[in-house]
Amino acid sequence: MTSPAASPAAPLLRIRGAGIRRDDRELWSGLDLDVAPGELVAVLGPSGTGKTTLLRAILGLQGLSEGTIEAVGQPVRRRGNRRIGYLPQARPLPAETSLRGRDLVALGVDGHRFGFPIPRRGDRARVDALVAAVGARSFADRPAGTLSGGEQQRLRVGQALADDPRLLLCDEPLTSLDLANQQAVVELIDRHRRTGAGVLLVTHDINPVLDIVDRILYLANGRFTLGTPREVLTTRVLSDLYGVPVFVSQVGGRLVVVGAPDAESAAHHHDGPDEELHA
């Protein structure tokens, strides 16, 4: 007798009929999205289209105008969920920041406690393991403000992964990083994804993560489209989404989007294989 096929795992993120308004403007509405265990969904689109607002809604920091969001099996709530990790933009810390690199990681381990956190042996071991996991041993004891942007972002990854989150939200985590550090941070995110975590990653440049992206949610002009990179990054789809002619073409092995409003944010590049992705 043949055993029945295993039922698919429940999504780690489940969004149904979601919409958000800002003042009198509707950013988007009717959004349905599931993120499965081990899946990475990239969120693209020009500035002002509600990409970061979507992450804030999932974190419980932004109310919806309609619809529902469940994250890791629970409705989102303002007090947060430690099974959701958050990796912010790579903004440099002030040079005078005196916290050591490992102290930044430790905030992810004990920063949720009230009062002054008292180090515990288990916490110290966890911080040491996280520092090692993100390749930060050589600079973890230096003042964080003296570290490079890439070194600081590695430490933020360690902080975001402190509770082994089942859902990881990343908001422009590669901004201002050089190519080597972009690759290092992408590898850390992908390594966590391969443990079965779901990842929702906001980015303005698809190139550094295109090889590990499963699907793209593209927000523009109050509308959205969702699909694989091959389905979304086409002349026809993006022209329809923006409502103006948008051209997707290959230039020197790079996929380039040309003609979209807010061109700086919408110029996505692709360094992958020379595939015909445009219509």
N, C-alpha and C positions, 0 to 999 in steps of 0.2 A: 504494500500500500504506500502510495507516495504521500509524504508529509506535506501539509499545507504550507504555502509560502509564508515567510515571516511578514507580519504586518509592518508597514513603514513606520519609522520612529516619528513621534509627535514633533511638530515644529518647535524650535526654541523661541521663535518670534512669530506671532500671529496678529496681523493687522487686518481689520475688516471695515470697509466703508469709511475710512478715516478722512477727515478734512480739517484744514486749519485756515482761519482767516486772520489777517493782520490789518488792523484798522478796517478800512472798507474794501480791502483787496483779498481775494481768495487765492492763497498760495497753491493749493491743490485740494481736490476732493475725490471721494469715491476710491480711495487707495486700498487695494487688497494686496497683502504681501505675506508670504510665509518664508522663513529662513530655517532650513533644515539643519540637523547636526552635521558638522563637517562642511557646510556650504559657506562660500564667501560671496556676498552681494555688494557690488560697488554702486555708490550713489553719485551720479554726475549731473552737471548742469551749471548754468551761469550763476553768478552771485545774486542773492536776493530771491531765489526760487524756493527756499525753505528746506535746504539740505540739513543744516545744523538744527533747524527747528524740529525736524523729524527726529533727530537723535534726542533732543531735549524732551520731546513727547514720550519717547520710549523710556527715558530716565525718570519720568514723572514730574518734570520741571515745567512742562508746557501743556496746558489743557487742549483737548481737541474741540473743534466746533461741531464735529459729528463723528460717529464711529467708535470703535473700540481697539485697544491694544492689549495683548497678553504677552508677557515676556517670561520665559522659563516656567511656563505653566501657571502663571499668576497674573491677574490684572495689574497694570502698572500702578504704582502708588508713590506719593510724594516723598515718603521717608526712605525710598530707595530699596535696592535688592542687591545683596552682596554677591549674588551669582551673576550679576551683570558687571562687566569691566568696562572702563572708559579710558580711551587713549586720546588726549587732546592734540591740538596743533603743536608743532615743534617751535614754540616761541621761546627765545633765549631767556634764561633767568637773569635777574640783575646781577652785575658783577660782584656786588657786595653781599650776595647770599652766602651765609656762613654755614648753612646745613651741609653736612657731608653727603656725598652721593648716596651712600647706603642709608642715610637718614630719609632721603626721598623715597626710597624703596620701602623703608620701614613704615611710612605713613599708610601704605596700602595694607600692611599687616596689622597695625595697632591704632591707626588714626581714627577709627570709628569709636574708640572708647572715650568716655567722658573723663575730664581731668587730665593731668600729666601722665602720659603712658609710662608705666614701669616695665623696663625690659624683662622678658621672661626667656628662659633657656630655649624653649620651643620657638619663640619668636625670633631669637637671634639665629637659630639654625635655619629657619625659613628664609630670613633675609639673606643669609649667606648663600643659600641654594639659589635664590632668585638672582642675586648679583652674578653668580657663576653662570646661570642659564642665559643671561643677556650679554655675557662677555664683558662684564664691567669690573672684574677683580682688580685690574691694574690702576683704576682711577676711582674706585668706590670710596676711598678714605680721604679724597681731596675735597675742598670746598666746592659745592655744586656750581657756584657762580663763576668759577674759573675754568669750567669744563667747556668743551666745544658743544655746538648744537647737537651734533650726532651723539656725543657721549651722554648729554642730558636726556635725549630722547630714548636712548637705550634704557636709562634708569626709569623713565616714565613707563616704558613697556613693563619693566619689572614690577612697578607699583600697580599697574593695571591688572597684572596677572597674579597678584598676591593671593587672591582667594580662588584661584583656578576657575575663573568665570566660565559658565557655559555659553554665555552670549557676550561677545566683545564688540563694543561700539568704538569706531575710530573716526575722528574728525580731522581731516587733512593732516594725517600724522607725518607726512613726508615733506611738508612745506619748508623751504629754506635749507634742506639738507643736500649735501653733495651726492653724487651718484653712488659712491661707495657706502655711505651711511644710509641712503635710501634702500639699497639692496639688503643691508644688514637688518634694518627694521622690518622690511617686507618678509625676510626669512624668519624672523621671530614671530611675526603674526601668522605666517603660514604654518610654522611648527605647531603653534597652539591650535590652529584650525584643524590640523591633522589628528589632534587628540579627540575630536568629535565636537568641538565647540563651533557655534555659528558666529559668523563675522559680518557686520554691516559697516562698510568703509566708505566715508565721504572723501572724494578727491576731485581736484580740478584737472589732473593729468592721469589718464588711464595707463600710460606706458609702463610705469614701474611695477604695476600690479596685474597687468593684463594676462600674464601667463598663469596666474592663480585664481582669476575671477571666474566664477560659475555663471553669474547673471549680472546684468546691469539694470539699475533703476535710473532712468534719465528724466529729470524734472526740467521743464522749460515752459514759459509762456502760460503758466497756470495749468499745465497739462503734464502728463507723464506717459512713459512707455516702459515696459519691462520685458526683458528677454535675454538671450545669450548675446555676447559681444557681436557675433556675426549677424544676429537678427536686428540689433539696435543700431550699431554704428554703420549706417548706410545713408547714402544721399537721400533716398526716398523717405525713410523713416524720420530723419532729423529735419528735413524740409517740411514735412507734414507737421511735426511737433512744434517747430518754431513759427510756421506760417509764412516763411520767406525762403527763397532758394538757399540751401546749405549744401556744400559740396564736400564729399569725403573721398579722399584720394591718397595714393601712395607717392611719397616723395623720398627717394633715396632709402627705401625700405622702411619708411616711417608712415604711419597712418595719420593724416592731418585733416581736421575739420576746419573748413574755411567758410566765412560768410555768416556765421551765427552771431546774433546780437551778443554784446559783452564778450567780444572775441578773445580777450586775454584769458577769461575763465573757461571759454568753450573750445580752446584750441588744444585738442587732445592728440597726443602723438603715440605712435606705436613702433617699437623697435624690433618687433618679433619677425617671424618668417614673412616673406613677400607673398601674402595671400590676397586674393581679390575680395575685399570686404565691401567695396562700394557698388552701388547699383548702376 
